[in-house]
Amino acid sequence: MRSLTELQAKLDRTQADVDNGVGHLTRHRALVAHWIAEGKDAAELRELLETLETTQLLHVHDRDRLRRELDAALAGRDHRWIG
């Protein structure tokens, strides 16, 4: 079992991954749009963008799961938590 401190630290790291992902996606979307506007082949960039979007969704799902787990522990609904 993870302690509340460990769980909060994991949640913080995962939230940082989500936050960083937003920046990566924003920059990559702009790059794809620029390449398309320049008439360049952006197929590989689009594939990478799809991978980044999938990774971002995984981070968001992980973050949301950790939040629910922490909320349950703090509410005392999960008696596995010792502190």
Biopython code that builds the backbone (N, CA, C, O; Angstrom):
import numpy as np
from Bio.PDB.StructureBuilder import StructureBuilder

atoms = [
    (1, "MET", "N", (0.834, -1.194, 0.000)),
    (1, "MET", "CA", (0.000, 0.000, 0.000)),
    (1, "MET", "C", (0.874, 1.251, 0.000)),
    (1, "MET", "O", (1.924, 1.302, 0.640)),
    (2, "ARG", "N", (0.422, 2.225, -0.714)),
    (2, "ARG", "CA", (1.128, 3.504, -0.710)),
    (2, "ARG", "C", (0.573, 4.363, 0.416)),
    (2, "ARG", "O", (-0.612, 4.294, 0.743)),
    (3, "SER", "N", (1.435, 5.163, 0.994)),
    (3, "SER", "CA", (0.979, 6.109, 2.007)),
    (3, "SER", "C", (0.312, 7.292, 1.320)),
    (3, "SER", "O", (0.439, 7.476, 0.109)),
    (4, "LEU", "N", (-0.394, 8.081, 2.102)),
    (4, "LEU", "CA", (-1.013, 9.282, 1.538)),
    (4, "LEU", "C", (0.034, 10.205, 0.937)),
    (4, "LEU", "O", (-0.200, 10.819, -0.104)),
    (5, "THR", "N", (1.175, 10.305, 1.581)),
    (5, "THR", "CA", (2.255, 11.160, 1.079)),
    (5, "THR", "C", (2.752, 10.648, -0.281)),
    (5, "THR", "O", (2.953, 11.428, -1.211)),
    (6, "GLU", "N", (2.942, 9.349, -0.380)),
    (6, "GLU", "CA", (3.389, 8.770, -1.652)),
    (6, "GLU", "C", (2.339, 8.964, -2.743)),
    (6, "GLU", "O", (2.670, 9.279, -3.886)),
    (7, "LEU", "N", (1.086, 8.776, -2.382)),
    (7, "LEU", "CA", (0.010, 8.943, -3.351)),
    (7, "LEU", "C", (-0.077, 10.388, -3.824)),
    (7, "LEU", "O", (-0.253, 10.640, -5.016)),
    (8, "GLN", "N", (0.043, 11.340, -2.901)),
    (8, "GLN", "CA", (0.003, 12.751, -3.279)),
    (8, "GLN", "C", (1.184, 13.102, -4.183)),
    (8, "GLN", "O", (1.030, 13.860, -5.141)),
    (9, "ALA", "N", (2.359, 12.555, -3.882)),
    (9, "ALA", "CA", (3.540, 12.813, -4.716)),
    (9, "ALA", "C", (3.338, 12.253, -6.125)),
    (9, "ALA", "O", (3.696, 12.901, -7.108)),
    (10, "LYS", "N", (2.767, 11.057, -6.223)),
    (10, "LYS", "CA", (2.490, 10.459, -7.532)),
    (10, "LYS", "C", (1.468, 11.301, -8.292)),
    (10, "LYS", "O", (1.610, 11.521, -9.494)),
    (11, "LEU", "N", (0.445, 11.766, -7.591)),
    (11, "LEU", "CA", (-0.557, 12.622, -8.222)),
    (11, "LEU", "C", (0.084, 13.919, -8.716)),
    (11, "LEU", "O", (-0.213, 14.376, -9.820)),
    (12, "ASP", "N", (0.949, 14.505, -7.915)),
    (12, "ASP", "CA", (1.635, 15.740, -8.319)),
    (12, "ASP", "C", (2.487, 15.523, -9.570)),
    (12, "ASP", "O", (2.489, 16.354, -10.477)),
    (13, "ARG", "N", (3.213, 14.396, -9.612)),
    (13, "ARG", "CA", (4.043, 14.100, -10.786)),
    (13, "ARG", "C", (3.172, 13.879, -12.021)),
    (13, "ARG", "O", (3.509, 14.329, -13.116)),
    (14, "THR", "N", (2.068, 13.195, -11.836)),
    (14, "THR", "CA", (1.181, 12.932, -12.964)),
    (14, "THR", "C", (0.526, 14.217, -13.450)),
    (14, "THR", "O", (0.354, 14.406, -14.654)),
    (15, "GLN", "N", (0.160, 15.104, -12.527)),
    (15, "GLN", "CA", (-0.401, 16.398, -12.933)),
    (15, "GLN", "C", (0.644, 17.198, -13.713)),
    (15, "GLN", "O", (0.302, 17.884, -14.677)),
    (16, "ALA", "N", (1.898, 17.118, -13.310)),
    (16, "ALA", "CA", (2.969, 17.798, -14.049)),
    (16, "ALA", "C", (3.095, 17.220, -15.455)),
    (16, "ALA", "O", (3.327, 17.961, -16.410)),
    (17, "ASP", "N", (2.942, 15.896, -15.590)),
    (17, "ASP", "CA", (2.966, 15.273, -16.918)),
    (17, "ASP", "C", (1.821, 15.798, -17.777)),
    (17, "ASP", "O", (2.010, 16.084, -18.959)),
    (18, "VAL", "N", (0.630, 15.927, -17.184)),
    (18, "VAL", "CA", (-0.527, 16.460, -17.910)),
    (18, "VAL", "C", (-0.247, 17.895, -18.349)),
    (18, "VAL", "O", (-0.485, 18.258, -19.501)),
    (19, "ASP", "N", (0.255, 18.700, -17.432)),
    (19, "ASP", "CA", (0.549, 20.100, -17.747)),
    (19, "ASP", "C", (1.594, 20.218, -18.855)),
    (19, "ASP", "O", (1.442, 21.022, -19.775)),
    (20, "ASN", "N", (2.648, 19.417, -18.763)),
    (20, "ASN", "CA", (3.675, 19.434, -19.809)),
    (20, "ASN", "C", (3.105, 18.974, -21.144)),
    (20, "ASN", "O", (3.459, 19.505, -22.197)),
    (21, "GLY", "N", (2.227, 17.991, -21.091)),
    (21, "GLY", "CA", (1.614, 17.472, -22.308)),
    (21, "GLY", "C", (0.808, 18.522, -23.041)),
    (21, "GLY", "O", (0.792, 18.549, -24.272)),
    (22, "VAL", "N", (0.141, 19.383, -22.298)),
    (22, "VAL", "CA", (-0.631, 20.465, -22.937)),
    (22, "VAL", "C", (0.294, 21.333, -23.779)),
    (22, "VAL", "O", (-0.036, 21.679, -24.913)),
    (23, "GLY", "N", (1.437, 21.680, -23.233)),
    (23, "GLY", "CA", (2.408, 22.492, -23.977)),
    (23, "GLY", "C", (2.941, 21.776, -25.200)),
    (23, "GLY", "O", (3.052, 22.366, -26.275)),
    (24, "HIS", "N", (3.273, 20.493, -25.037)),
    (24, "HIS", "CA", (3.775, 19.714, -26.176)),
    (24, "HIS", "C", (2.736, 19.641, -27.287)),
    (24, "HIS", "O", (3.050, 19.825, -28.463)),
    (25, "LEU", "N", (1.500, 19.372, -26.897)),
    (25, "LEU", "CA", (0.435, 19.263, -27.901)),
    (25, "LEU", "C", (0.208, 20.594, -28.610)),
    (25, "LEU", "O", (0.028, 20.626, -29.827)),
    (26, "THR", "N", (0.215, 21.675, -27.867)),
    (26, "THR", "CA", (0.015, 22.996, -28.463)),
    (26, "THR", "C", (1.100, 23.295, -29.496)),
    (26, "THR", "O", (0.807, 23.725, -30.612)),
    (27, "ARG", "N", (2.350, 23.064, -29.112)),
    (27, "ARG", "CA", (3.465, 23.327, -30.030)),
    (27, "ARG", "C", (3.414, 22.400, -31.245)),
    (27, "ARG", "O", (3.654, 22.833, -32.372)),
    (28, "HIS", "N", (3.106, 21.140, -31.014)),
    (28, "HIS", "CA", (3.094, 20.190, -32.124)),
    (28, "HIS", "C", (1.939, 20.466, -33.084)),
    (28, "HIS", "O", (2.100, 20.352, -34.299)),
    (29, "ARG", "N", (0.789, 20.824, -32.548)),
    (29, "ARG", "CA", (-0.336, 21.178, -33.429)),
    (29, "ARG", "C", (0.018, 22.390, -34.296)),
    (29, "ARG", "O", (-0.316, 22.432, -35.480)),
    (30, "ALA", "N", (0.690, 23.365, -33.702)),
    (30, "ALA", "CA", (1.104, 24.549, -34.463)),
    (30, "ALA", "C", (2.097, 24.163, -35.555)),
    (30, "ALA", "O", (2.038, 24.688, -36.667)),
    (31, "LEU", "N", (3.001, 23.253, -35.240)),
    (31, "LEU", "CA", (3.980, 22.800, -36.228)),
    (31, "LEU", "C", (3.288, 22.080, -37.389)),
    (31, "LEU", "O", (3.609, 22.314, -38.554)),
    (32, "VAL", "N", (2.347, 21.211, -37.063)),
    (32, "VAL", "CA", (1.600, 20.505, -38.116)),
    (32, "VAL", "C", (0.868, 21.517, -39.002)),
    (32, "VAL", "O", (0.920, 21.426, -40.229)),
    (33, "ALA", "N", (0.192, 22.473, -38.381)),
    (33, "ALA", "CA", (-0.541, 23.490, -39.148)),
    (33, "ALA", "C", (0.405, 24.291, -40.034)),
    (33, "ALA", "O", (0.074, 24.597, -41.180)),
    (34, "HIS", "N", (1.574, 24.630, -39.512)),
    (34, "HIS", "CA", (2.561, 25.387, -40.286)),
    (34, "HIS", "C", (3.030, 24.584, -41.496)),
    (34, "HIS", "O", (3.102, 25.109, -42.607)),
    (35, "TRP", "N", (3.345, 23.320, -41.275)),
    (35, "TRP", "CA", (3.803, 22.483, -42.380)),
    (35, "TRP", "C", (2.724, 22.362, -43.447)),
    (35, "TRP", "O", (3.014, 22.429, -44.641)),
    (36, "ILE", "N", (1.480, 22.184, -43.014)),
    (36, "ILE", "CA", (0.383, 22.065, -43.977)),
    (36, "ILE", "C", (0.234, 23.369, -44.762)),
    (36, "ILE", "O", (0.058, 23.347, -45.980)),
    (37, "ALA", "N", (0.305, 24.503, -44.064)),
    (37, "ALA", "CA", (0.194, 25.807, -44.731)),
    (37, "ALA", "C", (1.332, 26.019, -45.721)),
    (37, "ALA", "O", (1.150, 26.689, -46.737)),
    (38, "GLU", "N", (2.500, 25.457, -45.437)),
    (38, "GLU", "CA", (3.654, 25.572, -46.334)),
    (38, "GLU", "C", (3.590, 24.562, -47.481)),
    (38, "GLU", "O", (4.433, 24.578, -48.377)),
    (39, "GLY", "N", (2.594, 23.694, -47.444)),
    (39, "GLY", "CA", (2.459, 22.689, -48.493)),
    (39, "GLY", "C", (3.371, 21.487, -48.316)),
    (39, "GLY", "O", (3.555, 20.703, -49.246)),
    (40, "LYS", "N", (3.939, 21.338, -47.134)),
    (40, "LYS", "CA", (4.841, 20.213, -46.862)),
    (40, "LYS", "C", (4.027, 18.980, -46.458)),
    (40, "LYS", "O", (2.889, 19.085, -46.001)),
    (41, "ASP", "N", (4.641, 17.823, -46.640)),
    (41, "ASP", "CA", (4.022, 16.567, -46.232)),
    (41, "ASP", "C", (4.122, 16.453, -44.709)),
    (41, "ASP", "O", (5.215, 16.360, -44.151)),
    (42, "ALA", "N", (2.984, 16.463, -44.064)),
    (42, "ALA", "CA", (2.950, 16.426, -42.607)),
    (42, "ALA", "C", (2.472, 15.075, -42.072)),
    (42, "ALA", "O", (2.058, 14.981, -40.916)),
    (43, "ALA", "N", (2.525, 14.041, -42.892)),
    (43, "ALA", "CA", (2.009, 12.731, -42.485)),
    (43, "ALA", "C", (2.710, 12.202, -41.230)),
    (43, "ALA", "O", (2.050, 11.746, -40.296)),
    (44, "GLU", "N", (4.026, 12.263, -41.207)),
    (44, "GLU", "CA", (4.762, 11.771, -40.035)),
    (44, "GLU", "C", (4.481, 12.638, -38.809)),
    (44, "GLU", "O", (4.363, 12.127, -37.695)),
    (45, "LEU", "N", (4.376, 13.942, -39.017)),
    (45, "LEU", "CA", (4.062, 14.827, -37.890)),
    (45, "LEU", "C", (2.675, 14.536, -37.338)),
    (45, "LEU", "O", (2.455, 14.600, -36.129)),
    (46, "ARG", "N", (1.746, 14.219, -38.221)),
    (46, "ARG", "CA", (0.384, 13.877, -37.775)),
    (46, "ARG", "C", (0.395, 12.582, -36.969)),
    (46, "ARG", "O", (-0.305, 12.471, -35.963)),
    (47, "GLU", "N", (1.181, 11.611, -37.403)),
    (47, "GLU", "CA", (1.286, 10.350, -36.659)),
    (47, "GLU", "C", (1.858, 10.599, -35.269)),
    (47, "GLU", "O", (1.372, 10.053, -34.279)),
    (48, "LEU", "N", (2.889, 11.424, -35.208)),
    (48, "LEU", "CA", (3.470, 11.761, -33.914)),
    (48, "LEU", "C", (2.447, 12.493, -33.044)),
    (48, "LEU", "O", (2.360, 12.241, -31.842)),
    (49, "LEU", "N", (1.687, 13.383, -33.638)),
    (49, "LEU", "CA", (0.653, 14.098, -32.901)),
    (49, "LEU", "C", (-0.360, 13.125, -32.315)),
    (49, "LEU", "O", (-0.771, 13.281, -31.165)),
    (50, "GLU", "N", (-0.767, 12.128, -33.085)),
    (50, "GLU", "CA", (-1.694, 11.120, -32.569)),
    (50, "GLU", "C", (-1.093, 10.383, -31.371)),
    (50, "GLU", "O", (-1.788, 10.107, -30.393)),
    (51, "THR", "N", (0.186, 10.071, -31.452)),
    (51, "THR", "CA", (0.859, 9.403, -30.336)),
    (51, "THR", "C", (0.886, 10.303, -29.106)),
    (51, "THR", "O", (0.626, 9.847, -27.992)),
    (52, "LEU", "N", (1.199, 11.579, -29.307)),
    (52, "LEU", "CA", (1.210, 12.532, -28.190)),
    (52, "LEU", "C", (-0.181, 12.667, -27.573)),
    (52, "LEU", "O", (-0.313, 12.743, -26.351)),
    (53, "GLU", "N", (-1.216, 12.697, -28.410)),
    (53, "GLU", "CA", (-2.584, 12.816, -27.901)),
    (53, "GLU", "C", (-2.985, 11.576, -27.097)),
    (53, "GLU", "O", (-3.645, 11.684, -26.063)),
    (54, "THR", "N", (-2.586, 10.418, -27.574)),
    (54, "THR", "CA", (-2.881, 9.180, -26.851)),
    (54, "THR", "C", (-2.158, 9.158, -25.512)),
    (54, "THR", "O", (-2.738, 8.782, -24.494)),
    (55, "THR", "N", (-0.910, 9.554, -25.516)),
    (55, "THR", "CA", (-0.140, 9.613, -24.278)),
    (55, "THR", "C", (-0.768, 10.588, -23.297)),
    (55, "THR", "O", (-0.842, 10.314, -22.099)),
    (56, "GLN", "N", (-1.220, 11.724, -23.807)),
    (56, "GLN", "CA", (-1.867, 12.718, -22.946)),
    (56, "GLN", "C", (-3.128, 12.136, -22.305)),
    (56, "GLN", "O", (-3.376, 12.342, -21.117)),
    (57, "LEU", "N", (-3.915, 11.417, -23.083)),
    (57, "LEU", "CA", (-5.117, 10.793, -22.530)),
    (57, "LEU", "C", (-4.775, 9.800, -21.430)),
    (57, "LEU", "O", (-5.480, 9.719, -20.423)),
    (58, "LEU", "N", (-3.704, 9.048, -21.615)),
    (58, "LEU", "CA", (-3.279, 8.107, -20.580)),
    (58, "LEU", "C", (-2.879, 8.847, -19.298)),
    (58, "LEU", "O", (-3.215, 8.410, -18.197)),
    (59, "HIS", "N", (-2.168, 9.957, -19.442)),
    (59, "HIS", "CA", (-1.794, 10.757, -18.275)),
    (59, "HIS", "C", (-3.040, 11.300, -17.569)),
    (59, "HIS", "O", (-3.114, 11.280, -16.340)),
    (60, "VAL", "N", (-3.999, 11.775, -18.329)),
    (60, "VAL", "CA", (-5.231, 12.326, -17.749)),
    (60, "VAL", "C", (-5.998, 11.235, -17.004)),
    (60, "VAL", "O", (-6.475, 11.459, -15.892)),
    (61, "HIS", "N", (-6.115, 10.064, -17.611)),
    (61, "HIS", "CA", (-6.814, 8.960, -16.953)),
    (61, "HIS", "C", (-6.097, 8.541, -15.672)),
    (61, "HIS", "O", (-6.738, 8.274, -14.656)),
    (62, "ASP", "N", (-4.770, 8.484, -15.723)),
    (62, "ASP", "CA", (-3.994, 8.129, -14.541)),
    (62, "ASP", "C", (-4.178, 9.173, -13.445)),
    (62, "ASP", "O", (-4.371, 8.830, -12.279)),
    (63, "ARG", "N", (-4.117, 10.445, -13.827)),
    (63, "ARG", "CA", (-4.318, 11.521, -12.857)),
    (63, "ARG", "C", (-5.696, 11.435, -12.208)),
    (63, "ARG", "O", (-5.822, 11.562, -10.991)),
    (64, "ASP", "N", (-6.714, 11.222, -13.014)),
    (64, "ASP", "CA", (-8.074, 11.145, -12.485)),
    (64, "ASP", "C", (-8.244, 9.954, -11.546)),
    (64, "ASP", "O", (-8.922, 10.060, -10.524)),
    (65, "ARG", "N", (-7.627, 8.816, -11.893)),
    (65, "ARG", "CA", (-7.675, 7.637, -11.030)),
    (65, "ARG", "C", (-6.994, 7.919, -9.697)),
    (65, "ARG", "O", (-7.507, 7.562, -8.637)),
    (66, "LEU", "N", (-5.836, 8.561, -9.764)),
    (66, "LEU", "CA", (-5.108, 8.884, -8.538)),
    (66, "LEU", "C", (-5.896, 9.858, -7.664)),
    (66, "LEU", "O", (-5.901, 9.732, -6.439)),
    (67, "ARG", "N", (-6.557, 10.824, -8.288)),
    (67, "ARG", "CA", (-7.391, 11.763, -7.524)),
    (67, "ARG", "C", (-8.512, 11.035, -6.800)),
    (67, "ARG", "O", (-8.778, 11.293, -5.626)),
    (68, "ARG", "N", (-9.170, 10.117, -7.515)),
    (68, "ARG", "CA", (-10.253, 9.349, -6.881)),
    (68, "ARG", "C", (-9.717, 8.513, -5.724)),
    (68, "ARG", "O", (-10.338, 8.429, -4.664)),
    (69, "GLU", "N", (-8.563, 7.902, -5.940)),
    (69, "GLU", "CA", (-7.942, 7.077, -4.898)),
    (69, "GLU", "C", (-7.589, 7.927, -3.681)),
    (69, "GLU", "O", (-7.841, 7.524, -2.545)),
    (70, "LEU", "N", (-7.016, 9.086, -3.913)),
    (70, "LEU", "CA", (-6.652, 9.967, -2.810)),
    (70, "LEU", "C", (-7.898, 10.500, -2.108)),
    (70, "LEU", "O", (-7.945, 10.550, -0.879)),
    (71, "ASP", "N", (-8.896, 10.892, -2.876)),
    (71, "ASP", "CA", (-10.142, 11.375, -2.274)),
    (71, "ASP", "C", (-10.770, 10.312, -1.385)),
    (71, "ASP", "O", (-11.240, 10.615, -0.289)),
    (72, "ALA", "N", (-10.780, 9.069, -1.852)),
    (72, "ALA", "CA", (-11.353, 7.976, -1.071)),
    (72, "ALA", "C", (-10.566, 7.761, 0.213)),
    (72, "ALA", "O", (-11.145, 7.541, 1.277)),
    (73, "ALA", "N", (-9.252, 7.826, 0.110)),
    (73, "ALA", "CA", (-8.412, 7.632, 1.289)),
    (73, "ALA", "C", (-8.630, 8.749, 2.302)),
    (73, "ALA", "O", (-8.728, 8.499, 3.504)),
    (74, "LEU", "N", (-8.704, 9.968, 1.816)),
    (74, "LEU", "CA", (-8.892, 11.111, 2.718)),
    (74, "LEU", "C", (-10.282, 11.110, 3.356)),
    (74, "LEU", "O", (-10.462, 11.606, 4.468)),
    (75, "ALA", "N", (-11.246, 10.559, 2.655)),
    (75, "ALA", "CA", (-12.609, 10.502, 3.181)),
    (75, "ALA", "C", (-12.785, 9.329, 4.147)),
    (75, "ALA", "O", (-13.836, 9.179, 4.769)),
    (76, "GLY", "N", (-11.763, 8.515, 4.262)),
    (76, "GLY", "CA", (-11.831, 7.394, 5.187)),
    (76, "GLY", "C", (-12.636, 6.221, 4.661)),
    (76, "GLY", "O", (-12.971, 5.307, 5.414)),
    (77, "ARG", "N", (-12.948, 6.242, 3.368)),
    (77, "ARG", "CA", (-13.725, 5.151, 2.795)),
    (77, "ARG", "C", (-12.856, 3.945, 2.483)),
    (77, "ARG", "O", (-13.360, 2.840, 2.282)),
    (78, "ASP", "N", (-11.545, 4.163, 2.444)),
    (78, "ASP", "CA", (-10.637, 3.072, 2.124)),
    (78, "ASP", "C", (-9.786, 2.829, 3.358)),
    (78, "ASP", "O", (-8.881, 3.608, 3.657)),
    (79, "HIS", "N", (-10.071, 1.766, 4.064)),
    (79, "HIS", "CA", (-9.401, 1.498, 5.341)),
    (79, "HIS", "C", (-8.020, 0.881, 5.167)),
    (79, "HIS", "O", (-7.368, 0.544, 6.155)),
    (80, "ARG", "N", (-7.564, 0.730, 3.927)),
    (80, "ARG", "CA", (-6.219, 0.211, 3.694)),
    (80, "ARG", "C", (-5.166, 1.263, 4.029)),
    (80, "ARG", "O", (-3.997, 0.937, 4.235)),
    (81, "TRP", "N", (-5.581, 2.512, 4.081)),
    (81, "TRP", "CA", (-4.624, 3.606, 4.270)),
    (81, "TRP", "C", (-4.275, 3.755, 5.736)),
    (81, "TRP", "O", (-5.147, 3.805, 6.603)),
    (82, "ILE", "N", (-3.001, 3.824, 5.989)),
    (82, "ILE", "CA", (-2.518, 3.989, 7.351)),
    (82, "ILE", "C", (-1.998, 5.396, 7.573)),
    (82, "ILE", "O", (-2.078, 5.904, 8.692)),
    (83, "GLY", "N", (-1.477, 6.032, 6.563)),
    (83, "GLY", "CA", (-0.957, 7.381, 6.732)),
    (83, "GLY", "C", (0.286, 7.602, 6.078)),
    (83, "GLY", "O", (0.832, 8.704, 6.145)),
]
sb = StructureBuilder()
sb.init_structure("model")
sb.init_model(0)
sb.init_chain("A")
sb.init_seg("    ")
for serial, (resi, resn, name, xyz) in enumerate(atoms, 1):
    if name == "N":
        sb.init_residue(resn, " ", resi, " ")
    sb.init_atom(name, np.array(xyz, "f"), 0.0, 1.0, " ", f" {name:<3s}", serial, name[0])
structure = sb.get_structure()
